[in-house]
Amino acid sequence: MGEEPDLRVTRDAYDGVAERYAQLFSRMLAQRPLDRALLGAFAELVLAHATATGAPAAVADLGCGPGHITAHLRELGVDAFGIDLSPQMIMLARRDHPGLRFEVGNMHHLALADGALGGAVAWYSIIHTPPARVPALFAEFARVLTPGGHLLLAFQAADAGAEAPQPHPHLVTPSHRWSPEAIAGLLRPAGFVESARLLREPDATERLPSAVLLAHRPPAS
């Protein structure tokens, strides 16, 4: 299977800025209590489902970058590992978080068995996917999640009332802003049910508002 051109562009762009990106963003979570709250709720839900049902508890941080979200999830008690398209990002993640698992991979075609995960996080990593390919991406997320598993997505939010994704000049490579309603609408056909959402105004380090959306696969009946 050949590599899609947009993936090559994204990989090369992040390879080129990996060290600078890690310096800028690896400690950013400490300044964002609302983001930490959603990550904490996600981790708690994954652990509770695994304890109650014996379902898988592993969590994949998809598009993990330098590994700061993966490391935070491990601190919250979940068995998290990171996957990223950029070999340079994975090199930095392994350097900065020794002992954690990080792999080069493509979140559109995950080398994971069906139902292998109790949770998946895509923290600002769906934004570079062309809108036409997002439904297939969400179907892949659903494939690797166990019934009852949880998905957490973060992305730059579109302007109020926007019905379509809005292109914007990302600092690394072109990307899209989405409304929470649009993302929720694309998750439903993939078999997800929305659990919660957060719309957050930009802080002093950001240019745009952000959204975090928590969803889950319904448990097997």
Backbone as JSON, one array per atom type, in Angstrom:
{
  "sequence": "MGEEPDLRVTRDAYDGVAERYAQLFSRMLAQRPLDRALLGAFAELVLAHATATGAPAAVADLGCGPGHITAHLRELGVDAFGIDLSPQMIMLARRDHPGLRFEVGNMHHLALADGALGGAVAWYSIIHTPPARVPALFAEFARVLTPGGHLLLAFQAADAGAEAPQPHPHLVTPSHRWSPEAIAGLLRPAGFVESARLLREPDATERLPSAVLLAHRPPAS",
  "N": [[0.85, -1.18, 0.0], [0.71, 2.13, -0.98], [2.04, 5.21, 0.33], [-0.03, 7.86, 1.37], [0.0, 11.12, -0.11], [-0.45, 13.34, 1.64], [0.25, 12.34, 4.13], [2.99, 11.93, 3.88], [3.85, 14.6, 3.56], [3.08, 15.66, 6.06], [4.61, 14.05, 7.84], [7.26, 14.71, 7.05], [7.27, 17.45, 7.61], [6.95, 17.55, 10.42], [9.17, 16.07, 11.21], [11.11, 17.91, 10.58], [10.83, 19.94, 12.49], [10.97, 18.83, 14.97], [12.6, 18.92, 17.39], [12.35, 21.61, 18.19], [9.56, 21.76, 18.47], [9.14, 19.97, 20.59], [10.42, 21.39, 22.65], [8.72, 23.59, 22.87], [6.15, 22.57, 23.49], [6.14, 20.39, 25.27], [5.85, 20.89, 28.01], [3.49, 22.2, 28.2], [1.02, 21.24, 29.07], [0.89, 21.49, 31.81], [-0.01, 24.05, 32.22], [-2.65, 24.06, 31.61], [-5.39, 23.45, 33.02], [-8.01, 22.61, 32.4], [-7.73, 20.93, 30.18], [-6.22, 18.92, 31.41], [-8.15, 17.98, 33.14], [-10.03, 16.69, 31.45], [-8.41, 14.7, 30.36], [-7.87, 13.3, 32.71], [-10.45, 12.39, 33.4], [-10.95, 10.73, 31.22], [-8.92, 8.75, 31.58], [-9.75, 7.66, 34.02], [-12.23, 6.54, 33.29], [-11.44, 4.59, 31.41], [-9.92, 2.86, 33.05], [-11.86, 2.08, 34.91], [-13.69, 0.68, 33.3], [-12.08, -1.44, 32.41], [-11.5, -2.71, 34.83], [-14.05, -3.5, 35.67], [-14.94, -5.24, 33.67], [-12.88, -6.78, 32.65], [-11.88, -6.09, 30.23], [-9.52, -4.97, 27.66], [-6.96, -2.74, 28.84], [-5.1, -1.15, 27.7], [-3.9, 1.89, 26.26], [-3.66, 3.86, 23.41], [-1.75, 6.56, 22.38], [-2.28, 8.46, 19.82], [-0.51, 9.86, 17.28], [1.51, 10.93, 18.88], [3.64, 12.7, 19.12], [6.27, 14.31, 20.9], [5.78, 12.78, 23.16], [4.63, 13.71, 25.57], [1.93, 13.67, 26.34], [1.45, 10.92, 26.41], [3.15, 10.22, 28.54], [1.91, 11.63, 30.62], [-0.54, 10.28, 30.74], [0.35, 7.77, 31.62], [1.18, 8.5, 34.18], [-1.31, 8.88, 35.25], [-2.13, 6.34, 35.58], [-2.82, 4.57, 33.52], [-2.09, 2.09, 31.02], [-0.34, 3.3, 28.84], [0.83, 3.89, 25.51], [2.77, 5.28, 22.8], [2.21, 6.34, 19.4], [3.49, 7.58, 16.4], [3.74, 9.32, 13.29], [6.12, 10.53, 12.64], [9.49, 9.81, 12.57], [11.49, 11.31, 13.87], [10.11, 12.57, 15.96], [9.42, 10.3, 17.46], [11.96, 9.43, 18.19], [12.71, 11.52, 19.94], [10.7, 11.24, 21.88], [11.33, 8.72, 22.96], [13.83, 9.34, 23.99], [13.25, 11.32, 25.91], [11.42, 10.12, 27.57], [12.27, 7.58, 28.82], [11.8, 4.08, 29.07], [9.11, 4.06, 28.51], [6.8, 3.02, 25.94], [7.17, 3.63, 22.54], [6.32, 3.99, 19.13], [6.98, 4.17, 15.63], [4.41, 4.83, 13.39], [1.31, 4.66, 11.5], [-1.63, 6.21, 12.0], [-3.86, 5.87, 10.45], [-3.76, 3.33, 9.51], [-3.46, 1.15, 11.6], [-1.22, -1.0, 13.27], [-2.52, -2.97, 14.91], [-4.54, -5.32, 16.64], [-8.05, -6.06, 16.15], [-10.16, -4.57, 18.54], [-8.15, -4.26, 20.45], [-7.55, -2.23, 22.23], [-8.26, -0.37, 25.23], [-8.61, 2.3, 25.25], [-8.18, 5.29, 23.29], [-6.3, 8.11, 22.35], [-6.28, 11.08, 20.52], [-4.59, 13.7, 20.28], [-4.8, 16.69, 19.14], [-4.06, 15.61, 16.7], [-5.66, 14.77, 14.61], [-5.98, 16.86, 12.97], [-4.53, 17.35, 10.64], [-5.48, 15.62, 8.78], [-7.0, 15.2, 5.65], [-10.33, 16.37, 5.16], [-12.08, 14.58, 3.77], [-11.09, 12.1, 4.36], [-11.45, 11.67, 7.03], [-13.77, 10.23, 8.04], [-13.01, 7.5, 7.49], [-10.76, 7.36, 9.07], [-11.86, 7.56, 11.67], [-13.32, 5.21, 11.65], [-11.23, 3.39, 11.71], [-10.19, 3.95, 14.25], [-12.37, 3.02, 15.76], [-12.25, 0.31, 15.13], [-9.97, -0.69, 16.48], [-10.6, -0.33, 19.12], [-11.91, -1.8, 22.06], [-15.28, -3.02, 22.67], [-17.08, -0.73, 24.62], [-14.85, 0.78, 25.01], [-12.95, 3.89, 25.14], [-12.61, 7.1, 23.55], [-10.65, 9.96, 23.05], [-10.52, 13.12, 21.74], [-8.74, 15.99, 20.69], [-8.75, 19.23, 19.24], [-8.3, 22.13, 17.13], [-10.84, 24.53, 17.3], [-13.51, 25.33, 15.07], [-14.94, 28.41, 13.78], [-17.79, 29.86, 15.41], [-20.87, 28.48, 14.47], [-19.94, 27.44, 12.08], [-20.35, 25.14, 9.5], [-18.76, 23.46, 8.05], [-15.44, 22.01, 7.93], [-12.71, 24.21, 8.54], [-10.03, 25.37, 6.73], [-6.79, 26.27, 7.92], [-3.76, 28.16, 8.42], [-1.59, 26.31, 9.8], [1.16, 26.31, 12.12], [3.09, 24.42, 11.56], [2.33, 22.65, 9.4], [-0.23, 22.69, 6.86], [-3.62, 22.56, 8.11], [-6.85, 21.66, 9.53], [-9.6, 23.26, 11.09], [-12.26, 22.26, 13.21], [-15.76, 22.1, 14.02], [-17.19, 21.08, 17.15], [-19.69, 19.85, 16.77], [-19.57, 18.94, 14.12], [-17.51, 17.05, 14.24], [-18.61, 15.24, 16.11], [-20.76, 14.39, 14.57], [-19.47, 12.92, 12.58], [-18.34, 10.9, 14.06], [-20.48, 9.31, 14.9], [-21.45, 7.57, 12.72], [-19.31, 5.82, 12.71], [-19.72, 4.31, 14.89], [-19.51, 5.42, 17.42], [-20.46, 6.96, 20.53], [-21.11, 10.09, 21.82], [-19.73, 11.32, 24.85], [-18.93, 13.56, 26.34], [-18.04, 17.05, 26.0], [-15.71, 19.74, 25.56], [-15.31, 23.15, 25.11], [-12.87, 25.43, 24.71], [-11.55, 28.61, 25.32], [-8.82, 30.41, 23.72], [-5.61, 30.38, 25.34], [-2.89, 32.37, 26.65], [-0.85, 31.5, 25.04], [-1.91, 30.65, 22.68], [-3.6, 30.93, 19.47], [-6.14, 30.3, 18.69], [-9.43, 29.05, 19.57], [-10.02, 25.93, 21.32], [-11.2, 22.54, 21.16], [-12.27, 19.7, 23.01], [-13.26, 16.42, 22.78], [-14.99, 13.74, 24.12], [-15.7, 10.38, 23.63], [-17.32, 7.13, 23.26], [-17.25, 3.61, 22.45], [-20.21, 1.77, 22.37], [-20.87, -0.65, 24.95], [-20.7, -4.23, 24.48], [-23.73, -5.96, 23.94]],
  "CA": [[0.0, 0.0, 0.0], [1.51, 3.34, -1.05], [1.78, 6.23, 1.33], [-0.79, 9.0, 0.88], [0.87, 12.3, -0.15], [-0.6, 14.22, 2.79], [1.01, 11.76, 5.23], [4.41, 12.22, 3.65], [4.05, 16.02, 3.85], [2.99, 15.84, 7.51], [5.78, 13.42, 8.47], [8.46, 15.49, 6.77], [7.17, 18.74, 8.3], [7.22, 17.36, 11.85], [10.58, 15.68, 11.35], [11.95, 19.1, 10.49], [10.68, 20.85, 13.64], [10.72, 17.99, 16.14], [13.26, 19.41, 18.6], [11.71, 22.88, 18.59], [8.2, 21.43, 18.91], [9.24, 19.39, 21.93], [10.76, 22.46, 23.58], [7.58, 24.49, 23.03], [4.87, 21.98, 23.91], [6.22, 19.27, 26.2], [5.43, 21.3, 29.36], [2.32, 23.06, 28.07], [-0.14, 20.69, 29.76], [0.88, 21.98, 33.19], [-0.66, 25.34, 32.24], [-4.01, 23.91, 31.06], [-6.12, 22.57, 33.94], [-9.2, 22.01, 31.79], [-7.26, 19.79, 29.39], [-5.85, 17.85, 32.35], [-9.38, 17.42, 33.71], [-10.6, 15.74, 30.49], [-7.51, 13.55, 30.32], [-8.09, 12.55, 33.93], [-11.73, 11.69, 33.29], [-10.74, 9.65, 30.24], [-8.15, 7.68, 32.22], [-10.61, 7.02, 35.03], [-13.24, 5.73, 32.6], [-10.76, 3.41, 30.85], [-9.55, 1.96, 34.14], [-13.08, 1.53, 35.5], [-14.24, -0.33, 32.39], [-11.2, -2.61, 32.42], [-11.66, -3.39, 36.13], [-15.38, -4.08, 35.77], [-15.26, -6.21, 32.64], [-11.73, -7.52, 32.18], [-11.54, -5.63, 28.88], [-8.17, -4.41, 27.58], [-6.75, -1.44, 29.48], [-4.07, -0.41, 26.98], [-4.32, 3.14, 25.63], [-2.74, 4.36, 22.39], [-1.67, 7.99, 22.13], [-2.12, 8.43, 18.37], [0.08, 11.15, 16.96], [1.99, 11.25, 20.23], [4.67, 13.73, 19.14], [7.4, 14.04, 21.81], [5.42, 11.83, 24.2], [4.24, 14.3, 26.85], [0.6, 13.19, 26.71], [1.64, 9.52, 26.79], [3.73, 10.18, 29.89], [0.89, 12.07, 31.57], [-1.5, 9.19, 30.9], [0.98, 6.77, 32.48], [1.11, 9.02, 35.54], [-2.69, 8.71, 35.68], [-2.35, 4.93, 35.9], [-3.2, 3.72, 32.4], [-0.99, 1.46, 30.28], [-0.33, 4.09, 27.61], [1.99, 3.88, 24.62], [2.62, 6.3, 21.78], [2.45, 6.06, 17.99], [3.58, 8.82, 15.63], [4.22, 9.2, 11.92], [7.43, 11.16, 12.51], [10.58, 9.13, 13.27], [12.2, 12.24, 14.74], [9.31, 12.71, 17.17], [9.56, 9.07, 18.24], [13.29, 9.45, 18.78], [12.68, 12.43, 21.08], [9.85, 10.64, 22.91], [12.11, 7.67, 23.63], [14.9, 9.98, 24.74], [12.75, 12.1, 27.05], [10.57, 9.27, 28.43], [12.81, 6.22, 28.75], [10.99, 3.08, 29.75], [7.78, 4.02, 27.89], [6.79, 2.43, 24.6], [6.85, 4.53, 21.44], [6.52, 3.32, 17.85], [6.63, 4.86, 14.39], [3.25, 4.18, 12.8], [0.32, 5.44, 10.77], [-2.9, 5.99, 12.71], [-4.88, 5.49, 9.48], [-3.62, 1.88, 9.3], [-2.78, 0.77, 12.83], [-0.77, -2.39, 13.38], [-3.14, -3.44, 16.15], [-5.67, -6.23, 16.43], [-9.39, -5.57, 16.45], [-10.52, -4.57, 19.95], [-6.96, -4.41, 21.29], [-7.34, -1.09, 23.12], [-9.32, 0.14, 26.1], [-8.78, 3.72, 24.99], [-7.3, 5.93, 22.31], [-6.25, 9.58, 22.41], [-5.72, 11.78, 19.36], [-4.46, 15.04, 20.87], [-4.45, 17.6, 18.04], [-3.42, 14.86, 15.64], [-6.55, 14.54, 13.47], [-6.18, 18.14, 12.28], [-3.85, 17.35, 9.35], [-6.14, 14.67, 7.9], [-7.98, 15.81, 4.75], [-11.68, 16.07, 5.66], [-12.71, 13.43, 3.11], [-10.54, 10.85, 4.91], [-11.71, 11.58, 8.47], [-14.65, 9.09, 8.38], [-12.25, 6.25, 7.51], [-9.89, 7.42, 10.25], [-12.67, 7.24, 12.84], [-13.63, 3.77, 11.56], [-10.03, 2.68, 12.17], [-10.17, 4.08, 15.71], [-13.38, 2.11, 16.31], [-11.81, -1.07, 14.94], [-8.97, -1.13, 17.46], [-11.13, -0.16, 20.47], [-12.81, -2.8, 22.58], [-16.59, -2.5, 23.04], [-16.99, -0.03, 25.89], [-13.64, 1.58, 25.04], [-13.14, 5.34, 25.11], [-11.82, 7.88, 22.6], [-10.53, 11.37, 23.41], [-10.01, 13.91, 20.63], [-8.55, 17.43, 20.86], [-8.56, 19.86, 17.94], [-8.64, 23.55, 17.08], [-12.27, 24.66, 17.03], [-13.93, 26.23, 14.0], [-15.72, 29.56, 14.21], [-19.17, 29.55, 15.8], [-21.81, 28.35, 13.36], [-19.33, 26.83, 10.89], [-20.89, 23.82, 9.2], [-17.73, 22.66, 7.38], [-14.11, 22.27, 8.46], [-12.11, 25.45, 8.04], [-8.58, 25.33, 6.61], [-6.06, 27.37, 8.53], [-2.31, 27.99, 8.24], [-0.93, 25.78, 10.99], [2.55, 26.74, 12.19], [3.97, 23.38, 11.04], [1.86, 22.23, 8.09], [-1.66, 23.03, 6.78], [-4.53, 21.72, 8.88], [-8.24, 22.06, 9.53], [-10.36, 23.47, 12.32], [-13.56, 21.58, 13.16], [-16.71, 22.33, 15.11], [-17.51, 19.84, 17.87], [-20.86, 19.21, 16.16], [-19.16, 18.23, 12.91], [-16.75, 15.86, 14.65], [-19.56, 14.29, 16.69], [-21.54, 13.84, 13.47], [-18.66, 11.93, 11.88], [-18.09, 9.77, 14.96], [-21.66, 8.45, 15.04], [-21.47, 6.44, 11.77], [-18.23, 4.88, 13.05], [-20.16, 3.52, 16.04], [-19.22, 6.09, 18.68], [-21.46, 7.78, 21.22], [-20.45, 11.19, 22.53], [-19.9, 11.33, 26.3], [-18.75, 14.92, 26.87], [-17.22, 17.92, 25.16], [-15.21, 20.97, 26.16], [-14.88, 24.2, 24.19], [-12.0, 26.26, 25.54], [-11.0, 29.81, 24.68], [-7.36, 30.35, 23.66], [-4.86, 30.99, 26.42], [-1.91, 33.36, 26.2], [0.09, 30.9, 24.09], [-2.67, 30.13, 21.54], [-4.29, 31.87, 18.59], [-7.46, 29.8, 18.34], [-10.1, 28.22, 20.58], [-9.81, 24.48, 21.21], [-12.28, 21.65, 21.59], [-11.93, 18.34, 23.41], [-14.48, 15.62, 22.7], [-14.88, 12.4, 24.69], [-16.72, 9.47, 23.09], [-17.05, 5.74, 23.58], [-17.97, 2.56, 21.75], [-21.13, 1.14, 23.32], [-20.49, -2.0, 25.37], [-21.4, -5.33, 23.83], [-24.98, -6.3, 24.64]],
  "C": [[0.89, 1.25, 0.0], [1.1, 4.35, 0.01], [1.03, 7.4, 0.71], [0.08, 10.25, 0.92], [0.76, 13.2, 1.07], [0.16, 13.67, 4.0], [2.49, 12.04, 5.09], [4.72, 13.68, 3.98], [4.05, 16.26, 5.36], [4.2, 15.26, 8.22], [7.03, 14.27, 8.27], [8.45, 16.82, 7.51], [7.5, 18.58, 9.78], [8.63, 16.85, 12.11], [11.47, 16.91, 11.4], [11.89, 20.03, 11.69], [10.62, 20.1, 14.96], [11.33, 18.55, 17.42], [12.62, 20.69, 19.09], [10.3, 22.65, 19.12], [8.22, 20.88, 20.33], [9.54, 20.46, 22.97], [9.56, 23.34, 23.89], [6.4, 23.84, 23.75], [4.97, 20.92, 24.99], [5.76, 19.62, 27.62], [4.14, 22.11, 29.36], [1.13, 22.56, 28.89], [-0.23, 21.19, 31.19], [0.14, 23.3, 33.32], [-2.14, 25.27, 31.84], [-4.82, 22.96, 31.93], [-7.35, 21.93, 33.32], [-8.82, 20.81, 30.92], [-6.91, 18.63, 30.3], [-7.09, 17.19, 32.93], [-10.0, 16.39, 32.75], [-9.71, 14.5, 30.34], [-7.68, 12.67, 31.55], [-9.39, 11.77, 33.9], [-11.62, 10.52, 32.33], [-10.01, 8.47, 30.89], [-8.99, 6.93, 33.24], [-11.64, 6.1, 34.39], [-12.62, 4.47, 32.01], [-10.45, 2.4, 31.94], [-10.79, 1.32, 34.75], [-13.67, 0.45, 34.62], [-13.4, -1.59, 32.4], [-11.38, -3.41, 33.7], [-12.99, -4.13, 36.19], [-15.6, -5.25, 34.82], [-14.1, -7.11, 32.25], [-11.32, -7.16, 30.77], [-10.11, -5.1, 28.85], [-8.1, -3.02, 28.22], [-5.71, -0.6, 28.75], [-4.67, 0.81, 26.3], [-3.25, 3.57, 24.64], [-2.88, 5.87, 22.28], [-1.29, 8.15, 20.66], [-1.7, 9.8, 17.87], [0.71, 11.74, 18.2], [3.04, 12.35, 20.27], [5.8, 13.35, 20.08], [7.02, 13.26, 23.06], [4.91, 12.4, 25.5], [2.84, 13.86, 27.28], [0.67, 11.72, 27.12], [2.15, 9.42, 28.22], [2.71, 10.61, 30.93], [-0.14, 10.97, 31.8], [-0.92, 8.07, 31.77], [0.96, 7.21, 33.93], [-0.3, 8.88, 36.11], [-3.05, 7.24, 35.88], [-2.73, 4.04, 34.75], [-1.95, 3.22, 31.67], [-0.92, 2.11, 28.9], [0.96, 3.87, 26.83], [1.7, 4.84, 23.47], [2.95, 5.81, 20.38], [2.5, 7.39, 17.26], [4.17, 8.52, 14.26], [5.67, 9.63, 11.77], [8.51, 10.37, 13.26], [11.35, 10.04, 14.22], [11.43, 12.46, 16.04], [9.45, 11.48, 18.06], [10.93, 9.0, 18.88], [13.33, 10.34, 20.02], [11.83, 11.86, 22.22], [10.6, 9.56, 23.68], [13.23, 8.26, 24.47], [14.38, 10.62, 26.02], [11.91, 11.27, 28.02], [11.05, 7.83, 28.35], [11.94, 5.26, 29.58], [9.57, 3.02, 29.23], [7.9, 3.52, 26.46], [6.35, 3.45, 23.57], [7.21, 3.84, 20.13], [6.21, 4.28, 16.71], [5.46, 4.11, 13.76], [2.29, 5.18, 12.19], [-1.04, 5.18, 11.41], [-4.05, 5.68, 11.76], [-4.88, 3.98, 9.24], [-2.81, 1.33, 10.48], [-2.43, -0.71, 12.84], [-1.22, -2.97, 14.71], [-4.31, -4.34, 15.8], [-6.99, -5.54, 16.71], [-9.63, -5.65, 17.96], [-9.36, -4.64, 20.91], [-6.83, -3.34, 22.37], [-8.55, -0.82, 24.01], [-9.57, 1.62, 25.87], [-7.81, 4.19, 23.93], [-7.44, 7.44, 22.47], [-5.64, 10.09, 21.12], [-5.71, 13.26, 19.73], [-3.91, 16.0, 19.81], [-3.76, 16.88, 16.9], [-4.34, 14.5, 14.48], [-6.58, 15.76, 12.55], [-5.53, 18.18, 10.9], [-4.47, 16.37, 8.36], [-7.1, 15.4, 6.97], [-9.4, 15.42, 5.17], [-12.32, 14.84, 5.05], [-12.24, 12.1, 3.7], [-10.81, 10.69, 6.4], [-12.7, 10.45, 8.81], [-13.91, 7.76, 8.44], [-11.3, 6.2, 8.7], [-10.66, 7.04, 11.5], [-13.09, 5.76, 12.82], [-12.44, 2.94, 12.03], [-9.9, 2.77, 13.69], [-11.17, 3.1, 16.34], [-12.93, 0.66, 16.21], [-10.9, -1.54, 16.06], [-9.44, -0.96, 18.9], [-12.05, -1.31, 20.84], [-14.2, -2.21, 22.77], [-16.56, -1.93, 24.46], [-15.75, 0.82, 26.01], [-13.91, 3.05, 24.78], [-12.14, 6.01, 24.16], [-11.83, 9.33, 23.04], [-9.85, 12.11, 22.27], [-9.86, 15.37, 21.05], [-8.22, 18.02, 19.5], [-8.86, 21.35, 18.05], [-10.08, 23.7, 16.61], [-12.54, 25.66, 15.91], [-14.73, 27.39, 14.59], [-17.15, 29.14, 14.53], [-20.07, 29.52, 14.57], [-21.24, 27.73, 12.11], [-19.86, 25.42, 10.68], [-19.86, 22.89, 8.55], [-16.39, 22.94, 8.04], [-13.48, 23.48, 7.78], [-10.6, 25.28, 7.93], [-7.94, 26.5, 7.35], [-4.57, 27.11, 8.44], [-1.63, 27.59, 9.55], [0.55, 26.17, 10.96], [3.52, 25.7, 11.62], [3.59, 23.01, 9.61], [0.35, 22.47, 8.03], [-2.55, 22.04, 7.52], [-5.93, 22.29, 8.8], [-8.75, 22.27, 10.94], [-11.74, 22.85, 12.14], [-14.47, 22.1, 14.27], [-16.93, 21.02, 15.85], [-18.7, 19.1, 17.26], [-20.48, 18.4, 14.94], [-18.4, 16.96, 13.27], [-17.7, 14.81, 15.25], [-20.4, 13.62, 15.6], [-20.78, 12.8, 12.67], [-18.34, 10.72, 12.76], [-19.26, 8.8, 15.01], [-21.69, 7.32, 14.01], [-20.38, 5.41, 12.02], [-18.57, 4.04, 14.27], [-19.88, 4.13, 17.38], [-20.43, 6.86, 19.21], [-20.71, 8.85, 21.99], [-20.76, 11.12, 24.02], [-19.83, 12.74, 26.86], [-17.95, 15.72, 25.86], [-16.83, 19.17, 25.94], [-14.84, 21.92, 25.03], [-14.14, 25.23, 25.03], [-11.45, 27.44, 24.74], [-9.47, 29.75, 24.67], [-6.72, 30.99, 24.88], [-3.8, 31.92, 25.83], [-0.95, 32.81, 25.15], [-0.59, 30.47, 22.79], [-3.3, 31.24, 20.72], [-5.76, 31.54, 18.42], [-8.1, 29.07, 19.51], [-9.88, 26.74, 20.3], [-11.05, 23.74, 21.68], [-11.69, 20.32, 21.99], [-13.23, 17.55, 23.45], [-14.19, 14.2, 23.19], [-16.03, 11.55, 24.16], [-16.37, 8.04, 23.49], [-17.77, 4.82, 22.59], [-18.95, 1.94, 22.74], [-20.67, -0.26, 23.7], [-21.27, -3.06, 24.6], [-22.63, -5.7, 24.62], [-25.01, -7.78, 25.0]]
}
